[in-house]
Amino acid sequence: MGGRAAFAGLAVSLVLGAFGQAQAETFVEHNAEFRMQLDFVVPDAALRKFLPSGWEPNIATQGPAKDCNLRMIFIDRADITGADGAPAGSSRLVYLAIPVKQSGSTTVGQMIIAGLTSDPKDAPGPFGNYELATTNRMDRSVTAAGKDTLVNEDWEFVAASGERMEVHLTYERAPARKGGSEVKFFSPTNPSSYQVFKIEQGIDIMRNATVPVRDRVKDFSYKAAGGRLAPLFDGTERVVSIDSFHWYNRGVYLP
């Protein structure tokens, strides 16, 4: 009897081990980044045209992300490290992400619907919709005087198609709040194809429509226009949060 029990236990262990291997994630790369993020409320009807059947916006009803249905995220990928541990260069990009959920399920995450990148190798990218930015510019400067630290940032990305995303900011920097998360990022053309981001970050919320933070933005303007972007940014959109990520360490995995 003891032998049969031991054999049964071994069999279960082998099955579970095989299942665990089948479910193991594949490490793709690690990114050390700086990010500037704008949270928007854009026209719902235009937004939903980007989502595949069976998916819908997952909009927060409270907290710093309240009402946000689209994020414009400017990214300085300062250091990219490949799966083999070797340096894989650096690049800059901006993309648009919708917080989403799969209807009738517990699956949530973000869906990348468009992007402009400085690196030709990144187009069309992991989500199939990045364009090469024929113009790409990032300027950041920091001035410290006494207790105050002022940061000036200019980001500009323009594609040959005429799509454009840019932002200008001057703000007073404050200590970032450390956090972490694990988020699924989906492709709108093939939602079964996704990446898992495992993130450690330091976020500095400089202006927010919901949470009581001191507004430290001194000067701000943005532009988003052209091609796919025009219906989303028709002049009725509004910015509900401006966030600086002093650091954003991102491990990228495939399921």
C-alpha positions as CSV (number, residue, x, y, z in Angstrom):
1,M,0.0,0.0,0.0
2,G,2.8,2.4,0.9
3,G,4.5,1.6,-2.4
4,R,1.3,2.4,-4.4
5,A,0.9,5.7,-2.4
6,A,4.5,6.7,-3.1
7,F,4.1,5.9,-6.8
8,A,0.8,7.9,-6.9
9,G,2.6,10.8,-5.2
10,L,5.4,10.6,-7.7
11,A,3.0,10.6,-10.6
12,V,1.2,13.7,-9.3
13,S,4.5,15.4,-8.8
14,L,5.5,14.6,-12.4
15,V,2.2,15.9,-13.8
16,L,2.4,19.1,-11.7
17,G,6.0,19.6,-12.7
18,A,5.2,19.2,-16.4
19,F,2.3,21.6,-16.0
20,G,4.5,24.1,-14.3
21,Q,7.0,24.0,-17.1
22,A,4.2,24.4,-19.7
23,Q,3.1,27.5,-17.8
24,A,6.5,29.0,-17.4
25,E,7.1,32.5,-18.8
26,T,9.8,33.3,-21.2
27,F,12.0,36.2,-20.3
28,V,12.5,38.6,-23.3
29,E,14.4,41.7,-22.0
30,H,14.9,44.1,-19.1
31,N,14.5,47.9,-19.6
32,A,15.7,50.7,-17.3
33,E,13.5,53.7,-18.3
34,F,12.4,57.2,-17.5
35,R,8.8,57.9,-18.4
36,M,6.5,60.9,-18.7
37,Q,2.8,59.9,-18.7
38,L,-0.4,61.9,-19.5
39,D,-3.7,60.4,-18.5
40,F,-6.6,61.5,-20.7
41,V,-10.4,61.2,-21.0
42,V,-11.0,61.0,-24.8
43,P,-14.3,60.4,-26.7
44,D,-15.6,56.9,-25.8
45,A,-17.0,56.2,-29.2
46,A,-13.7,56.9,-31.0
47,L,-11.8,54.9,-28.3
48,R,-13.9,51.8,-28.7
49,K,-13.2,51.6,-32.4
50,F,-9.7,50.6,-31.5
51,L,-10.8,47.7,-29.4
52,P,-11.4,44.2,-30.8
53,S,-14.7,42.3,-30.2
54,G,-15.0,41.1,-26.6
55,W,-12.9,43.8,-25.1
56,E,-13.9,47.1,-23.3
57,P,-12.4,50.0,-21.4
58,N,-11.6,49.3,-17.8
59,I,-12.0,52.7,-16.3
60,A,-11.2,53.4,-12.6
61,T,-14.0,55.0,-10.6
62,Q,-11.7,56.3,-7.9
63,G,-8.0,57.1,-7.1
64,P,-5.4,58.9,-9.2
65,A,-6.5,57.1,-12.4
66,K,-10.2,58.0,-12.0
67,D,-12.0,58.4,-15.3
68,C,-8.8,57.9,-17.4
69,N,-9.5,55.9,-20.6
70,L,-6.3,56.5,-22.5
71,R,-2.7,57.1,-21.6
72,M,0.0,58.8,-23.6
73,I,3.4,57.6,-22.4
74,F,6.7,59.1,-23.4
75,I,9.6,56.6,-22.8
76,D,13.3,57.0,-22.7
77,R,14.6,53.4,-22.8
78,A,18.0,54.3,-21.4
79,D,19.3,50.8,-21.0
80,I,17.9,47.6,-22.7
81,T,19.3,44.3,-21.6
82,G,18.6,41.2,-23.6
83,A,17.6,37.8,-22.4
84,D,21.3,36.7,-22.6
85,G,22.3,39.5,-20.2
86,A,24.1,41.5,-22.9
87,P,23.4,45.2,-23.5
88,A,20.9,45.7,-26.4
89,G,21.1,49.4,-26.9
90,S,18.6,52.2,-26.1
91,S,15.7,53.9,-27.8
92,R,12.9,56.4,-27.3
93,L,9.2,56.0,-28.1
94,V,5.7,57.2,-27.2
95,Y,2.7,54.9,-27.2
96,L,-1.0,55.1,-26.4
97,A,-2.4,52.5,-23.9
98,I,-6.1,51.8,-23.1
99,P,-6.9,50.2,-19.7
100,V,-9.0,47.2,-20.7
101,K,-10.8,44.1,-19.6
102,Q,-12.1,41.1,-21.5
103,S,-15.9,41.0,-21.3
104,G,-17.3,38.3,-19.1
105,S,-13.9,37.4,-17.6
106,T,-11.4,38.5,-15.0
107,T,-8.7,39.3,-17.5
108,V,-7.5,42.9,-17.3
109,G,-4.5,44.9,-18.5
110,Q,-3.7,47.5,-21.0
111,M,-4.0,47.5,-24.8
112,I,-1.4,49.3,-26.9
113,I,-3.2,50.9,-29.8
114,A,-0.5,53.0,-31.5
115,G,3.2,54.0,-31.0
116,L,6.0,56.1,-32.6
117,T,9.5,54.9,-32.1
118,S,13.0,56.2,-32.8
119,D,14.4,52.8,-33.6
120,P,13.6,51.2,-37.0
121,K,14.0,47.7,-35.5
122,D,11.1,48.5,-33.1
123,A,8.6,49.0,-36.0
124,P,6.0,47.5,-36.1
125,G,7.0,46.3,-32.7
126,P,5.6,43.7,-30.3
127,F,2.0,44.9,-30.7
128,G,2.1,45.3,-34.5
129,N,1.3,49.0,-34.6
130,Y,4.4,51.1,-34.0
131,E,5.5,53.5,-36.7
132,L,9.0,54.8,-37.2
133,A,9.3,58.4,-36.0
134,T,11.1,60.3,-38.8
135,T,11.4,63.2,-36.2
136,N,12.2,62.2,-32.7
137,R,13.5,64.6,-30.0
138,M,13.8,64.4,-26.2
139,D,15.3,67.3,-24.2
140,R,15.4,67.2,-20.4
141,S,17.2,69.6,-18.1
142,V,17.3,69.9,-14.3
143,T,17.9,73.2,-12.4
144,A,18.4,73.1,-8.6
145,A,18.2,76.3,-6.6
146,G,18.0,76.1,-2.9
147,K,15.3,73.5,-2.0
148,D,13.5,73.6,-5.3
149,T,14.4,71.4,-8.3
150,L,12.9,72.5,-11.6
151,V,12.7,70.2,-14.6
152,N,12.1,71.2,-18.2
153,E,11.1,68.5,-20.7
154,D,10.4,68.5,-24.4
155,W,9.4,65.4,-26.3
156,E,8.5,65.3,-30.0
157,F,7.7,62.3,-32.2
158,V,6.4,62.7,-35.8
159,A,5.9,59.9,-38.4
160,A,6.0,60.2,-42.2
161,S,2.2,59.5,-42.1
162,G,1.7,62.8,-40.3
163,E,1.0,61.3,-36.9
164,R,2.4,63.4,-34.1
165,M,2.7,63.2,-30.3
166,E,4.6,65.8,-28.3
167,V,4.6,67.5,-24.9
168,H,6.3,70.4,-23.3
169,L,6.6,70.6,-19.5
170,T,8.2,72.6,-16.7
171,Y,7.6,71.3,-13.2
172,E,8.9,71.2,-9.7
173,R,10.3,67.8,-9.0
174,A,9.3,66.0,-5.7
175,P,10.4,62.6,-4.3
176,A,8.8,59.7,-6.1
177,R,6.6,57.1,-4.5
178,K,7.9,53.5,-4.9
179,G,5.6,50.9,-6.3
180,G,5.4,47.7,-8.3
181,S,3.0,45.7,-10.4
182,E,2.6,42.9,-12.9
183,V,0.5,43.9,-15.9
184,K,-0.5,42.2,-19.2
185,F,-0.2,44.3,-22.3
186,F,-2.3,43.2,-25.3
187,S,-2.3,43.6,-29.0
188,P,-5.6,44.9,-30.5
189,T,-5.2,42.9,-33.7
190,N,-4.5,39.7,-31.8
191,P,-5.4,39.9,-28.0
192,S,-4.2,36.3,-27.5
193,S,-0.7,37.6,-28.1
194,Y,0.4,39.6,-25.2
195,Q,3.4,40.5,-23.0
196,V,3.7,40.5,-19.3
197,F,5.5,43.5,-17.7
198,K,6.9,43.0,-14.2
199,I,7.5,46.5,-13.0
200,E,9.3,48.4,-10.2
201,Q,8.7,52.2,-10.4
202,G,9.0,55.5,-8.7
203,I,6.0,57.8,-9.6
204,D,5.8,61.5,-9.0
205,I,2.2,62.7,-9.5
206,M,2.6,66.4,-10.4
207,R,-1.0,67.3,-11.3
208,N,-4.2,65.2,-10.8
209,A,-7.9,66.0,-11.1
210,T,-8.9,63.6,-8.3
211,V,-6.3,63.1,-5.6
212,P,-5.2,66.0,-3.4
213,V,-1.7,66.6,-4.7
214,R,-0.1,70.0,-4.9
215,D,0.0,71.2,-8.5
216,R,3.7,71.6,-9.3
217,V,3.3,72.1,-13.1
218,K,4.6,75.5,-14.1
219,D,4.1,75.2,-17.9
220,F,2.4,72.6,-19.9
221,S,1.3,72.0,-23.5
222,Y,0.8,68.9,-25.7
223,K,-0.1,68.0,-29.2
224,A,-1.5,64.8,-30.7
225,A,-2.8,64.7,-34.2
226,G,-2.8,63.0,-37.6
227,G,-3.9,59.7,-39.0
228,R,-5.2,57.2,-36.4
229,L,-4.9,59.8,-33.7
230,A,-7.3,62.5,-35.0
231,P,-10.6,61.0,-33.8
232,L,-9.2,60.6,-30.2
233,F,-7.8,64.1,-30.0
234,D,-10.6,66.2,-31.5
235,G,-10.4,69.0,-29.0
236,T,-12.9,67.6,-26.5
237,E,-10.3,65.4,-24.7
238,R,-9.0,66.5,-21.3
239,V,-5.9,65.7,-19.2
240,V,-6.7,64.2,-15.8
241,S,-3.2,63.4,-14.6
242,I,0.4,64.3,-15.3
243,D,2.9,61.8,-13.9
244,S,6.7,61.6,-14.0
245,F,8.3,58.2,-13.4
246,H,11.8,58.9,-12.1
247,W,12.6,55.3,-12.6
248,Y,10.8,52.5,-14.3
249,N,12.5,49.1,-14.3
250,R,10.6,46.7,-16.5
251,G,11.1,43.0,-17.1
252,V,9.3,41.8,-20.3
253,Y,8.0,38.2,-20.4
254,L,6.0,36.1,-22.9
255,P,3.4,33.8,-21.4
